[in-house]
Amino acid sequence: MTWNYRVVKFDGAFDEPYFEIKEVYYDRDGNPTGYCDATVAGETFEDIITVLDQMKADATRAVLMEKEFYRVEKREEL
């Protein structure tokens, strides 16, 4: 499983969208499968700067929609 930081667009109250940087996880085919809160932490100040730099670089990728993570796959019963 791979992951990176991505900007995710959420539908807020009264249809007002908002955006957050999340850690996004992908399946073997590269499809986003889930996300969690992104934390900026490290053992040193330089570690924190490195994480922020990576977040900034990853933020240039296409924005993902939160509702994309709630797709339902049709499965056949056994």
NORPE-V114702 format. One record per pair of residues at least 24 apart in sequence whose C-alpha atoms are under 10 Angstrom apart, sorted by the first residue. I is the first residue (numbers start at 0). J is the second residue. Records with the same first field share a line. If there is no record, write none. Layout:
# NORPE-V114702
I->J ; J
This chain:
# NORPE-V114702
0->24 ; 25 ; 26 ; 27 ; 28 ; 29 ; 32
1->25 ; 26 ; 27 ; 29 ; 31
2->26 ; 29 ; 31 ; 32 ; 33 ; 34
3->34 ; 37 ; 53 ; 54 ; 57 ; 58
4->34 ; 35 ; 36 ; 37 ; 50 ; 53 ; 54 ; 55 ; 56 ; 57 ; 58 ; 60
5->34 ; 37 ; 54 ; 55 ; 56 ; 57 ; 58 ; 59 ; 60 ; 61 ; 62 ; 63
6->54 ; 55 ; 57 ; 58 ; 59 ; 60 ; 61 ; 62 ; 63 ; 64 ; 65
7->34 ; 58 ; 61 ; 62 ; 63 ; 64 ; 65 ; 66 ; 67
8->62 ; 63 ; 64 ; 65 ; 66
9->63 ; 64 ; 65 ; 66
10->64 ; 65 ; 66
18->62 ; 63 ; 64 ; 65
19->58 ; 62 ; 65
20->54 ; 55 ; 57 ; 58 ; 62
21->54 ; 58
22->54
23->63
30->68
31->63 ; 67 ; 68
32->67 ; 68 ; 69 ; 70
33->65 ; 67 ; 68 ; 69
34->65 ; 68
